[in-house]
């Protein structure tokens, strides 16, 4: 009788560990994906910050071609930063929708 209890307990623990391992693997995949997106976005943001610092150190005159060029460069960097941030947000939304859809389907 005691052996049967131990076998049942071991099977329950094995099933539970498989369940936990599966979910840990899914979380790890999401974390690694987001880490890549975050590091890419941080690089873009740092480059934009450097451009802003160069612009602040620059002597500015209204009609100067250097100012126009610097403003265009800053605007381009802002657009790239916006796209990088939107990429992170879309990745988060994609994963949250996938989770919501799978839960919704299982409820029905």
Secondary structure, DSSP 8 states (H G I E B T S, - for coil): -HHHHHHHHHHHHHHHHHHHHHHHHHHHHHHHHHHHHHHHHHHHHHHHHHHHHHHHHS---TT-HHHHHHHHHHHHHHHHHHHHHHHHHHHHHHHHHHHHHHHHHHH-
